[in-house]
């Protein structure tokens, strides 16, 4: 792979990581809002819970491969 190609690929990986981190934080914040409102049994909360688990697994993969500090 050429240097420009490698740099472009690295930038794409970093963009994906940033998006996952941002979405994880937003999901956790929204879950907290629902929790404070006593809506932990709502469909929205449960959907966010599943999404949080998926995002956490993605972040774990980045960590396992040394891509997150």
N, CA, C and O atoms as CSV, one atom per row, in Angstrom:
chain,resi,resn,atom,element,x,y,z
A,1,UNK,N,N,0.846,-1.169,0.000
A,1,UNK,CA,C,0.000,0.000,0.000
A,1,UNK,C,C,0.892,1.233,0.000
A,1,UNK,O,O,1.897,1.290,0.708
A,2,UNK,N,N,0.513,2.203,-0.793
A,2,UNK,CA,C,1.292,3.432,-0.882
A,2,UNK,C,C,1.093,4.291,0.359
A,2,UNK,O,O,0.120,4.131,1.096
A,3,UNK,N,N,2.024,5.197,0.573
A,3,UNK,CA,C,1.951,6.083,1.740
A,3,UNK,C,C,0.672,6.924,1.723
A,3,UNK,O,O,0.011,7.022,2.757
A,4,UNK,N,N,0.293,7.538,0.592
A,4,UNK,CA,C,-0.968,8.296,0.588
A,4,UNK,C,C,-2.179,7.407,0.861
A,4,UNK,O,O,-3.123,7.825,1.531
A,5,UNK,N,N,-2.148,6.182,0.340
A,5,UNK,CA,C,-3.250,5.248,0.583
A,5,UNK,C,C,-3.330,4.854,2.041
A,5,UNK,O,O,-4.417,4.759,2.611
A,6,UNK,N,N,-2.169,4.624,2.647
A,6,UNK,CA,C,-2.123,4.250,4.061
A,6,UNK,C,C,-2.599,5.408,4.936
A,6,UNK,O,O,-3.314,5.195,5.916
A,7,UNK,N,N,-2.210,6.611,4.589
A,7,UNK,CA,C,-2.629,7.785,5.363
A,7,UNK,C,C,-4.140,7.976,5.263
A,7,UNK,O,O,-4.798,8.319,6.245
A,8,UNK,N,N,-4.680,7.750,4.072
A,8,UNK,CA,C,-6.126,7.890,3.877
A,8,UNK,C,C,-6.879,6.827,4.691
A,8,UNK,O,O,-7.914,7.106,5.296
A,9,UNK,N,N,-6.341,5.623,4.689
A,9,UNK,CA,C,-6.973,4.531,5.441
A,9,UNK,C,C,-6.913,4.803,6.942
A,9,UNK,O,O,-7.892,4.576,7.653
A,10,UNK,N,N,-5.774,5.287,7.424
A,10,UNK,CA,C,-5.634,5.622,8.840
A,10,UNK,C,C,-6.625,6.718,9.232
A,10,UNK,O,O,-7.247,6.654,10.293
A,11,UNK,N,N,-6.763,7.708,8.378
A,11,UNK,CA,C,-7.711,8.795,8.659
A,11,UNK,C,C,-9.139,8.249,8.742
A,11,UNK,O,O,-9.928,8.685,9.580
A,12,UNK,N,N,-9.462,7.299,7.874
A,12,UNK,CA,C,-10.797,6.696,7.899
A,12,UNK,C,C,-11.016,5.925,9.197
A,12,UNK,O,O,-12.081,6.030,9.806
A,13,UNK,N,N,-10.014,5.148,9.629
A,13,UNK,CA,C,-10.130,4.418,10.895
A,13,UNK,C,C,-10.306,5.381,12.068
A,13,UNK,O,O,-11.115,5.131,12.961
A,14,UNK,N,N,-9.557,6.469,12.065
A,14,UNK,CA,C,-9.666,7.439,13.148
A,14,UNK,C,C,-11.036,8.118,13.146
A,14,UNK,O,O,-11.587,8.416,14.206
A,15,UNK,N,N,-11.581,8.359,11.955
A,15,UNK,CA,C,-12.907,8.963,11.858
A,15,UNK,C,C,-13.968,8.006,12.413
A,15,UNK,O,O,-14.883,8.426,13.122
A,16,UNK,N,N,-13.838,6.734,12.088
A,16,UNK,CA,C,-14.785,5.736,12.603
A,16,UNK,C,C,-14.683,5.671,14.123
A,16,UNK,O,O,-15.705,5.659,14.809
A,17,UNK,N,N,-13.480,5.630,14.650
A,17,UNK,CA,C,-13.288,5.581,16.098
A,17,UNK,C,C,-13.929,6.798,16.768
A,17,UNK,O,O,-14.620,6.660,17.777
A,18,UNK,N,N,-13.702,7.977,16.214
A,18,UNK,CA,C,-14.277,9.200,16.783
A,18,UNK,C,C,-15.802,9.148,16.746
A,18,UNK,O,O,-16.460,9.552,17.705
A,19,UNK,N,N,-16.364,8.655,15.647
A,19,UNK,CA,C,-17.820,8.539,15.537
A,19,UNK,C,C,-18.378,7.574,16.574
A,19,UNK,O,O,-19.394,7.860,17.208
A,20,UNK,N,N,-17.724,6.444,16.748
A,20,UNK,CA,C,-18.189,5.449,17.726
A,20,UNK,C,C,-18.106,6.024,19.138
A,20,UNK,O,O,-19.038,5.868,19.927
A,21,UNK,N,N,-17.002,6.685,19.460
A,21,UNK,CA,C,-16.851,7.287,20.783
A,21,UNK,C,C,-17.923,8.352,21.036
A,21,UNK,O,O,-18.498,8.421,22.122
A,22,UNK,N,N,-18.178,9.167,20.031
A,22,UNK,CA,C,-19.180,10.234,20.155
A,22,UNK,C,C,-20.584,9.631,20.331
A,22,UNK,O,O,-21.353,10.081,21.180
A,23,UNK,N,N,-20.906,8.631,19.537
A,23,UNK,CA,C,-22.227,8.006,19.638
A,23,UNK,C,C,-22.392,7.277,20.974
A,23,UNK,O,O,-23.474,7.287,21.561
A,24,UNK,N,N,-21.318,6.644,21.452
A,24,UNK,CA,C,-21.370,5.959,22.748
A,24,UNK,C,C,-21.682,6.969,23.854
A,24,UNK,O,O,-22.549,6.731,24.694
A,25,UNK,N,N,-20.973,8.089,23.847
A,25,UNK,CA,C,-21.190,9.112,24.876
A,25,UNK,C,C,-22.614,9.666,24.798
A,25,UNK,O,O,-23.248,9.874,25.833
A,26,UNK,N,N,-23.118,9.902,23.608
A,26,UNK,CA,C,-24.475,10.426,23.445
A,26,UNK,C,C,-25.512,9.403,23.910
A,26,UNK,O,O,-26.524,9.765,24.511
A,27,UNK,N,N,-25.258,8.145,23.632
A,27,UNK,CA,C,-26.175,7.085,24.035
A,27,UNK,C,C,-26.233,6.971,25.556
A,27,UNK,O,O,-27.312,6.859,26.140
A,28,UNK,N,N,-25.072,7.001,26.184
A,28,UNK,CA,C,-25.012,6.919,27.643
A,28,UNK,C,C,-25.720,8.129,28.266
A,28,UNK,O,O,-26.447,7.984,29.248
A,29,UNK,N,N,-25.510,9.306,27.703
A,29,UNK,CA,C,-26.158,10.512,28.231
A,29,UNK,C,C,-27.672,10.427,28.103
A,29,UNK,O,O,-28.396,10.788,29.030
A,30,UNK,N,N,-28.152,9.952,26.964
A,30,UNK,CA,C,-29.603,9.826,26.761
A,30,UNK,C,C,-30.196,8.787,27.714
A,30,UNK,O,O,-31.298,8.966,28.230
A,31,UNK,N,N,-29.461,7.710,27.938
A,31,UNK,CA,C,-29.922,6.688,28.882
A,31,UNK,C,C,-30.034,7.263,30.288
A,31,UNK,O,O,-30.974,6.944,31.016
A,32,UNK,N,N,-29.090,8.099,30.669
A,32,UNK,CA,C,-29.134,8.739,31.992
A,32,UNK,C,C,-30.363,9.630,32.116
A,32,UNK,O,O,-31.018,9.649,33.158
A,33,UNK,N,N,-30.678,10.372,31.050
A,33,UNK,CA,C,-31.861,11.229,31.064
A,33,UNK,C,C,-33.124,10.399,31.286
A,33,UNK,O,O,-33.980,10.751,32.098
A,34,UNK,N,N,-33.223,9.297,30.554
A,34,UNK,CA,C,-34.386,8.431,30.691
A,34,UNK,C,C,-34.446,7.801,32.081
A,34,UNK,O,O,-35.520,7.648,32.662
A,35,UNK,N,N,-33.280,7.443,32.599
A,35,UNK,CA,C,-33.219,6.837,33.933
A,35,UNK,C,C,-33.715,7.821,34.991
A,35,UNK,O,O,-34.487,7.455,35.877
A,36,UNK,N,N,-33.268,9.064,34.890
A,36,UNK,CA,C,-33.698,10.092,35.840
A,36,UNK,C,C,-35.199,10.350,35.745
A,36,UNK,O,O,-35.834,10.746,36.723
A,37,UNK,N,N,-35.757,10.121,34.556
A,37,UNK,CA,C,-37.196,10.319,34.353
A,37,UNK,C,C,-37.995,9.069,34.709
A,37,UNK,O,O,-39.215,9.044,34.541
A,38,UNK,N,N,-37.318,8.036,35.200
A,38,UNK,CA,C,-37.985,6.811,35.598
A,38,UNK,C,C,-38.482,5.966,34.436
A,38,UNK,O,O,-39.453,5.221,34.570
A,39,UNK,N,N,-37.815,6.084,33.300
A,39,UNK,CA,C,-38.264,5.385,32.097
A,39,UNK,C,C,-37.330,4.245,31.697
A,39,UNK,O,O,-37.098,4.024,30.508
A,40,UNK,N,N,-36.797,3.522,32.677
A,40,UNK,CA,C,-35.851,2.439,32.360
A,40,UNK,C,C,-36.541,1.214,31.755
A,40,UNK,O,O,-35.869,0.318,31.243
A,41,UNK,N,N,-37.853,1.168,31.807
A,41,UNK,CA,C,-38.568,0.027,31.215
A,41,UNK,C,C,-39.161,0.375,29.855
A,41,UNK,O,O,-39.882,-0.428,29.263
A,42,UNK,N,N,-38.856,1.567,29.362
A,42,UNK,CA,C,-39.415,1.989,28.073
A,42,UNK,C,C,-38.690,1.301,26.920
A,42,UNK,O,O,-37.559,0.837,27.064
A,43,UNK,N,N,-39.356,1.247,25.793
A,43,UNK,CA,C,-38.756,0.651,24.599
A,43,UNK,C,C,-37.522,1.444,24.156
A,43,UNK,O,O,-36.529,0.871,23.708
A,44,UNK,N,N,-37.605,2.759,24.289
A,44,UNK,CA,C,-36.475,3.606,23.901
A,44,UNK,C,C,-35.241,3.277,24.738
A,44,UNK,O,O,-34.140,3.138,24.207
A,45,UNK,N,N,-35.435,3.155,26.042
A,45,UNK,CA,C,-34.310,2.834,26.927
A,45,UNK,C,C,-33.712,1.482,26.549
A,45,UNK,O,O,-32.491,1.331,26.499
A,46,UNK,N,N,-34.554,0.522,26.289
A,46,UNK,CA,C,-34.067,-0.815,25.939
A,46,UNK,C,C,-33.326,-0.811,24.612
A,46,UNK,O,O,-32.329,-1.516,24.458
A,47,UNK,N,N,-33.798,-0.030,23.657
A,47,UNK,CA,C,-33.096,0.091,22.376
A,47,UNK,C,C,-31.740,0.746,22.575
A,47,UNK,O,O,-30.744,0.320,21.991
A,48,UNK,N,N,-31.706,1.783,23.403
A,48,UNK,CA,C,-30.436,2.453,23.697
A,48,UNK,C,C,-29.482,1.515,24.434
A,48,UNK,O,O,-28.274,1.541,24.201
A,49,UNK,N,N,-30.024,0.697,25.315
A,49,UNK,CA,C,-29.203,-0.270,26.043
A,49,UNK,C,C,-28.521,-1.226,25.070
A,49,UNK,O,O,-27.326,-1.497,25.193
A,50,UNK,N,N,-29.276,-1.731,24.112
A,50,UNK,CA,C,-28.707,-2.635,23.108
A,50,UNK,C,C,-27.666,-1.911,22.256
A,50,UNK,O,O,-26.613,-2.469,21.945
A,51,UNK,N,N,-27.962,-0.679,21.887
A,51,UNK,CA,C,-27.008,0.105,21.085
A,51,UNK,C,C,-25.733,0.362,21.880
A,51,UNK,O,O,-24.631,0.262,21.342
A,52,UNK,N,N,-25.886,0.692,23.161
A,52,UNK,CA,C,-24.713,0.923,24.010
A,52,UNK,C,C,-23.832,-0.312,24.073
A,52,UNK,O,O,-22.607,-0.209,24.014
A,53,UNK,N,N,-24.449,-1.477,24.192
A,53,UNK,CA,C,-23.676,-2.720,24.245
A,53,UNK,C,C,-22.908,-2.945,22.934
A,53,UNK,O,O,-21.750,-3.361,22.950
A,54,UNK,N,N,-23.554,-2.670,21.820
A,54,UNK,CA,C,-22.904,-2.823,20.516
A,54,UNK,C,C,-21.728,-1.862,20.385
A,54,UNK,O,O,-20.643,-2.253,19.956
A,55,UNK,N,N,-21.949,-0.611,20.755
A,55,UNK,CA,C,-20.881,0.387,20.676
A,55,UNK,C,C,-19.733,0.037,21.626
A,55,UNK,O,O,-18.565,0.210,21.277
A,56,UNK,N,N,-20.058,-0.450,22.816
A,56,UNK,CA,C,-19.022,-0.836,23.782
A,56,UNK,C,C,-18.167,-1.969,23.209
A,56,UNK,O,O,-16.947,-1.975,23.375
A,57,UNK,N,N,-18.802,-2.915,22.541
A,57,UNK,CA,C,-18.065,-4.014,21.926
A,57,UNK,C,C,-17.139,-3.507,20.825
A,57,UNK,O,O,-16.015,-3.989,20.685
A,58,UNK,N,N,-17.603,-2.547,20.055
A,58,UNK,CA,C,-16.758,-1.959,19.011
A,58,UNK,C,C,-15.554,-1.256,19.641
A,58,UNK,O,O,-14.428,-1.403,19.166
A,59,UNK,N,N,-15.792,-0.498,20.704
A,59,UNK,CA,C,-14.697,0.192,21.382
A,59,UNK,C,C,-13.713,-0.807,21.991
A,59,UNK,O,O,-12.505,-0.568,21.991
A,60,UNK,N,N,-14.224,-1.916,22.505
A,60,UNK,CA,C,-13.356,-2.952,23.062
A,60,UNK,C,C,-12.441,-3.515,21.987
A,60,UNK,O,O,-11.265,-3.770,22.247
A,61,UNK,N,N,-12.964,-3.712,20.787
A,61,UNK,CA,C,-12.121,-4.207,19.690
A,61,UNK,C,C,-11.004,-3.226,19.375
A,61,UNK,O,O,-9.866,-3.637,19.148
A,62,UNK,N,N,-11.315,-1.927,19.357
A,62,UNK,CA,C,-10.280,-0.924,19.133
A,62,UNK,C,C,-9.227,-0.983,20.239
A,62,UNK,O,O,-8.031,-0.868,19.972
A,63,UNK,N,N,-9.678,-1.165,21.485
A,63,UNK,CA,C,-8.751,-1.229,22.622
A,63,UNK,C,C,-7.872,-2.474,22.547
A,63,UNK,O,O,-6.667,-2.394,22.787
A,64,UNK,N,N,-8.459,-3.620,22.217
A,64,UNK,CA,C,-7.715,-4.869,22.139
A,64,UNK,C,C,-6.584,-4.768,21.105
A,64,UNK,O,O,-5.507,-5.335,21.292
A,65,UNK,N,N,-6.839,-4.060,20.048
A,65,UNK,CA,C,-5.853,-3.914,18.978
A,65,UNK,C,C,-4.938,-2.700,19.178
A,65,UNK,O,O,-4.164,-2.340,18.291
A,66,UNK,N,N,-5.040,-2.083,20.343
A,66,UNK,CA,C,-4.131,-0.986,20.677
A,66,UNK,C,C,-4.414,0.303,19.956
A,66,UNK,O,O,-3.516,1.133,19.807
A,67,UNK,N,N,-5.648,0.500,19.497
A,67,UNK,CA,C,-5.976,1.699,18.751
A,67,UNK,C,C,-6.580,2.795,19.615
A,67,UNK,O,O,-6.808,3.910,19.145
A,68,UNK,N,N,-6.841,2.473,20.890
A,68,UNK,CA,C,-7.374,3.450,21.833
A,68,UNK,C,C,-6.478,3.433,23.051
A,68,UNK,O,O,-6.064,2.372,23.517
A,69,UNK,N,N,-6.180,4.613,23.562
A,69,UNK,CA,C,-5.307,4.713,24.733
A,69,UNK,C,C,-6.070,4.380,25.984
A,69,UNK,O,O,-5.506,4.409,27.077
